Amino acid sequence: MKTVTGNSSVIGVLIGGACIFIIVFGMKYAASTLSPILLAVVIAISVDPLINWLELKGLSSGLALLVTLIMLFLVTVRSCWITSPALVSCWRSSPRPRWHF
């Protein structure tokens, strides 16, 4: 078999560039779907060690999941509780648009 290395490397670079282009623009158009999925993956990876630790301490897997979900909910509520005064203050101090028709 006879192969030409010069043309195959150029074709490989072109195909690789086309693949990257398709992937980037595909992710741009699918961002509304991919964002929640990626957030769910990050949260699942983050809480997995806690679930495993609770199971090692003797809790059943369902109860460990329930405890983890309650803790995640409480952390979310507490974060909103802490940041809400700052957000309200920022909103109140922001300039209001004046509509002149």
N, CA and C of each residue as an Amber inpcrd file, in Angstrom:
protein
   303
   0.8230000  -1.1690000   0.0000000   0.0000000   0.0000000   0.0000000
   0.8690000   1.2350000   0.0000000   0.4000000   2.2030000  -0.7410000
   1.1380000   3.4430000  -0.8750000   0.2720000   4.5670000  -0.3080000
   0.8210000   5.2920000   0.6560000   0.0840000   6.4150000   1.2360000
   0.8880000   7.6820000   1.0690000   0.1760000   8.7510000   0.9350000
   0.8080000  10.0650000   0.8230000   0.5890000  10.7680000   2.1550000
   1.6670000  11.0430000   2.8670000   1.5420000  11.6050000   4.2070000
   1.2260000  13.0900000   4.1790000   1.6370000  13.7970000   3.1740000
   1.4010000  15.2350000   3.1150000  -0.0730000  15.5690000   3.0100000
  -0.7950000  14.8980000   2.1280000  -2.2160000  15.1750000   1.9430000
  -3.0540000  14.6700000   3.1160000  -2.6840000  13.5510000   3.7150000
  -3.4880000  13.0010000   4.8000000  -3.4230000  13.8740000   6.0430000
  -2.2890000  14.5190000   6.3050000  -2.2150000  15.3780000   7.4850000
  -3.0360000  16.6470000   7.2800000  -3.0700000  17.1700000   6.0650000
  -3.8790000  18.3550000   5.7820000  -5.3560000  18.0110000   5.8880000
  -5.7340000  16.8600000   5.3470000  -7.1260000  16.4290000   5.4160000
  -7.5260000  16.1870000   6.8820000  -6.6350000  15.6170000   7.6650000
  -6.9070000  15.3930000   9.0810000  -7.1360000  16.6940000   9.8340000
  -6.3250000  17.7090000   9.5440000  -6.4950000  19.0110000  10.1890000
  -7.8160000  19.6400000   9.7730000  -8.1610000  19.5480000   8.4970000
  -9.4280000  20.1060000   8.0270000 -10.6310000  19.4000000   8.6580000
 -10.5610000  18.0900000   8.7370000 -11.6580000  17.3360000   9.3580000
 -11.7490000  17.6650000  10.8430000 -10.6200000  17.7580000  11.5210000
 -10.6140000  18.1240000  12.9400000 -11.1950000  19.5070000  13.1630000
 -10.8190000  20.4660000  12.3130000 -11.3650000  21.8140000  12.4200000
 -12.8610000  21.8460000  12.1740000 -13.3220000  21.0780000  11.2000000
 -14.7570000  21.0090000  10.9240000 -15.5050000  20.3950000  12.1010000
 -14.9260000  19.3860000  12.7200000 -15.5700000  18.7620000  13.8840000
 -15.6690000  19.7500000  15.0390000 -14.6140000  20.4730000  15.3030000
 -14.6380000  21.4730000  16.3730000 -15.6790000  22.5400000  16.0710000
 -15.7380000  22.9970000  14.8410000 -16.7130000  24.0130000  14.4370000
 -18.1360000  23.5150000  14.6680000 -18.4170000  22.2940000  14.2640000
 -19.7600000  21.7250000  14.4290000 -20.1010000  21.5590000  15.9020000
 -19.1470000  21.1080000  16.7070000 -19.3960000  20.9100000  18.1320000
 -19.6600000  22.2370000  18.8410000 -18.8350000  23.2570000  18.5370000
 -19.0050000  24.5600000  19.2050000 -20.3520000  25.1770000  18.8530000
 -20.7130000  25.2110000  17.5930000 -21.9850000  25.8090000  17.2070000
 -23.1740000  24.9410000  17.6220000 -22.9970000  23.6400000  17.6640000
 -24.0520000  22.7760000  18.1750000 -24.3080000  23.0150000  19.6490000
 -23.2360000  23.2290000  20.4250000 -23.3980000  23.5260000  21.8440000
 -24.0410000  24.8940000  22.0420000 -23.7400000  25.8390000  21.1470000
 -24.3390000  27.1660000  21.2660000 -25.8550000  27.0810000  21.0860000
 -26.2920000  26.3380000  20.1090000 -27.7200000  26.2310000  19.8460000
 -28.4310000  25.3180000  20.8420000 -27.6970000  24.4280000  21.4890000
 -28.2970000  23.5220000  22.4650000 -28.0590000  23.9870000  23.8980000
 -27.6140000  25.2260000  24.0870000 -27.2660000  25.7190000  25.4210000
 -28.4540000  25.7060000  26.3720000 -29.6400000  25.9850000  25.8660000
 -30.8060000  25.9990000  26.7520000 -31.1150000  24.6060000  27.2840000
 -30.6960000  23.5810000  26.5740000 -30.8900000  22.2080000  27.0380000
 -29.6820000  21.7130000  27.8220000 -28.4900000  22.0880000  27.3730000
 -27.2740000  21.5840000  28.0090000 -27.0180000  22.1920000  29.3820000
 -27.3870000  23.4460000  29.5880000 -27.0930000  24.1070000  30.8670000
 -27.7290000  23.4010000  32.0550000 -29.0240000  23.1050000  32.0350000
 -29.5890000  22.3840000  33.1880000 -29.0120000  20.9830000  33.3670000
 -28.6860000  20.3240000  32.2660000 -28.1150000  18.9860000  32.3600000
 -26.7410000  19.0490000  33.0030000 -25.9200000  20.0000000  32.5840000
 -24.5870000  20.1270000  33.1630000 -24.6590000  20.5580000  34.6280000
 -25.6130000  21.4230000  34.9800000 -25.7960000  21.7960000  36.3790000
 -26.1860000  20.5830000  37.2170000 -27.0640000  19.7580000  36.6980000
 -27.4680000  18.5440000  37.4130000 -26.2850000  17.5910000  37.5990000
 -25.4420000  17.4800000  36.5950000 -24.2590000  16.6170000  36.7000000
 -23.3090000  17.1400000  37.7670000 -23.0900000  18.4540000  37.7950000
 -22.1940000  19.0460000  38.7900000 -22.7480000  18.8290000  40.1990000
 -24.0440000  19.0380000  40.3830000 -24.6480000  18.8310000  41.7070000
 -24.5660000  17.3580000  42.1110000 -24.8390000  16.4550000  41.1780000
 -24.7840000  15.0260000  41.4920000 -23.3710000  14.5940000  41.8790000
 -22.3770000  15.1030000  41.1670000 -20.9950000  14.7540000  41.4970000
 -20.5970000  15.3590000  42.8400000 -21.1330000  16.5390000  43.1400000
 -20.7840000  17.2050000  44.3920000 -21.3660000  16.5120000  45.6160000
 -22.5740000  16.0050000  45.5300000 -23.2190000  15.4120000  46.7030000
 -22.9800000  13.9060000  46.8190000 -22.3980000  13.2860000  45.8270000
 -22.1610000  11.8430000  45.8740000 -21.2800000  11.4240000  47.0470000
 -20.1960000  12.1450000  47.3580000 -19.4010000  11.7340000  48.5290000
 -20.1930000  11.7890000  49.8370000 -21.0860000  12.7650000  49.9760000
 -21.9020000  12.8460000  51.1870000 -22.8470000  11.6510000  51.2890000
 -23.4610000  11.2740000  50.1870000 -24.3560000  10.1140000  50.1840000
 -23.5730000   8.8430000  50.5320000 -22.3990000   8.6890000  49.9400000
 -21.5750000   7.5090000  50.2380000 -21.1670000   7.4820000  51.7110000
 -20.8090000   8.6350000  52.2680000 -20.4110000   8.7090000  53.6720000
 -21.5770000   8.3470000  54.5880000 -22.7710000   8.8640000  54.2690000
 -23.9410000   8.5400000  55.0780000 -24.2760000   7.0490000  54.9960000
 -24.0900000   6.4480000  53.8290000 -24.3150000   5.0060000  53.6950000
 -23.2990000   4.2070000  54.5030000 -22.0510000   4.6930000  54.5430000
 -21.0330000   4.0200000  55.3550000 -21.3450000   4.1300000  56.8450000
 -22.0300000   5.1970000  57.2410000 -22.4100000   5.3730000  58.6460000
 -23.6220000   4.5260000  59.0240000 -24.2350000   3.8340000  58.0580000
 -25.3020000   2.9020000  58.3610000 -26.6790000   3.2860000  57.8500000
 -26.8190000   4.4320000  57.2020000 -28.1190000   4.8120000  56.6700000
 -28.3870000   4.0470000  55.3790000 -29.6500000   3.7890000  55.1080000
 -29.9870000   3.1540000  53.8420000 -29.7680000   4.1670000  52.7140000
 -29.7050000   3.6830000  51.4960000 -29.4250000   4.5850000  50.3810000
 -30.5510000   5.6000000  50.1840000 -31.7930000   5.1830000  50.3840000
 -32.9180000   6.1080000  50.2510000 -32.8970000   7.1910000  51.3110000
 -32.6100000   6.7820000  52.5500000 -32.5590000   7.7540000  53.6420000
 -31.3620000   8.6910000  53.4750000 -30.2370000   8.1670000  53.0090000
 -29.0690000   9.0160000  52.7590000 -29.3750000  10.0390000  51.6700000
 -30.0960000   9.6240000  50.6360000 -30.4870000  10.5550000  49.5790000
 -31.4400000  11.6120000  50.1180000 -32.3990000  11.2080000  50.9490000
 -33.3510000  12.1590000  51.5290000 -32.6470000  13.1790000  52.4230000
 -31.7360000  12.7270000  53.2580000 -30.9780000  13.6370000  54.1200000
 -30.1520000  14.5960000  53.2760000 -29.5420000  14.1010000  52.2230000
 -28.7320000  14.9520000  51.3490000 -29.5920000  15.9900000  50.6400000
 -30.7620000  15.6010000  50.1530000 -31.6580000  16.5480000  49.4890000
 -32.1500000  17.6240000  50.4550000 -32.4620000  17.2360000  51.6870000
 -32.8900000  18.2220000  52.6860000 -31.7590000  19.1930000  52.9880000
 -30.5440000  18.6690000  53.1260000 -29.3950000  19.5520000  53.3850000
 -29.1440000  20.4850000  52.2060000 -29.2660000  19.9860000  50.9940000
 -29.0740000  20.8160000  49.8130000 -30.1350000  21.9060000  49.7450000
 -31.3740000  21.5590000  50.0740000 -32.4530000  22.5510000  50.1070000
 -32.1780000  23.6170000  51.1600000 -31.7440000  23.2050000  52.3540000
 -31.4610000  24.1660000  53.4180000 -30.2940000  25.0870000  53.0690000
 -29.2870000  24.5510000  52.4230000 -28.1580000  25.3910000  51.9890000
 -28.6230000  26.4040000  50.9500000 -29.4730000  25.9890000  50.0310000
 -29.9920000  26.9010000  49.0070000 -30.8390000  28.0010000  49.6320000
 -31.7200000  27.6310000  50.5650000 -32.5600000  28.6200000  51.2330000
 -31.6960000  29.5890000  52.0310000 -30.7160000  29.0770000  52.7350000
 -29.8260000  29.9370000  53.5340000 -29.0390000  30.8790000  52.6300000
 -28.5690000  30.4110000  51.4950000 -27.8390000  31.2800000  50.5670000
 -28.7290000  32.3940000  50.0500000 -29.9620000  32.0730000  49.7320000
 -30.9040000  33.1060000  49.2890000 -31.2030000  34.0880000  50.4030000
 -31.3290000  33.5760000  51.6270000 -31.6120000  34.4250000  52.7740000
 -30.4640000  35.4070000  53.0260000 -29.2360000  34.9440000  52.8450000
 -28.0690000  35.7950000  53.0890000 -27.9120000  36.8410000  51.9920000
 -28.1210000  36.4530000  50.7470000 -27.8600000  37.3720000  49.6450000
 -29.0270000  38.2910000  49.3110000 -30.2240000  37.9870000  49.7850000
 -31.3740000  38.8100000  49.4010000 -31.2920000  40.2550000  49.8750000
 -30.8110000  40.5810000  51.0850000 -30.7140000  41.9980000  51.4440000
 -29.7720000  42.7860000  50.5340000 -28.6850000  42.1830000  50.1460000
 -27.7580000  42.8710000  49.2490000 -28.3790000  43.0840000  47.8770000
 -29.1180000  42.0970000  47.3860000 -29.7680000  42.2380000  46.0850000
 -30.8590000  43.2950000  46.1130000 -31.6280000  43.3410000  47.2010000
 -32.6760000  44.3480000  47.3260000 -32.0670000  45.7310000  47.4130000
 -30.9870000  45.8690000  48.1680000 -30.3010000  47.1540000  48.2800000
 -29.7480000  47.6020000  46.9350000 -29.1750000  46.6890000  46.2000000
 -28.6530000  47.0200000  44.8650000 -29.7790000  47.4140000  43.9350000
 -30.8910000  46.7110000  44.0080000 -32.0310000  47.0280000  43.1500000
 -32.6140000  48.3920000  43.4800000 -32.7010000  48.7200000  44.7770000
 -33.2600000  50.0120000  45.1790000 -32.3480000  51.1740000  44.8140000
 -31.0460000  50.9490000  44.8200000 -30.1140000  52.0340000  44.5140000
 -29.8340000  52.1720000  43.0240000 -30.3330000  51.2590000  42.2240000
 -30.0860000  51.3580000  40.7860000 -30.9630000  52.4480000  40.1780000
 -30.4490000  53.1270000  39.1620000 -31.2400000  54.2010000  38.5450000
 -32.4480000  53.6360000  37.8030000 -33.5320000  54.3460000  37.8900000
 -34.7520000  53.9360000  37.2110000 -34.8100000  54.5770000  35.8310000
 -35.2600000  53.8330000  34.8510000 -35.3850000  54.4390000  33.5210000
 -36.5500000  55.4200000  33.4940000 -36.3560000  56.4800000  32.7870000
 -37.4450000  57.4680000  32.6080000 -37.8850000  57.3800000  31.1720000
 -39.1140000  57.0060000  31.0010000 -39.6570000  56.8310000  29.6620000
 -40.3100000  58.1350000  29.2340000 -39.7850000  58.7180000  28.1900000
 -40.3700000  59.9390000  27.6290000 -40.8450000  59.6270000  26.2280000
 -42.1290000  59.6980000  26.0600000 -42.6980000  59.4160000  24.7410000
 -43.1140000  60.7030000  24.0790000
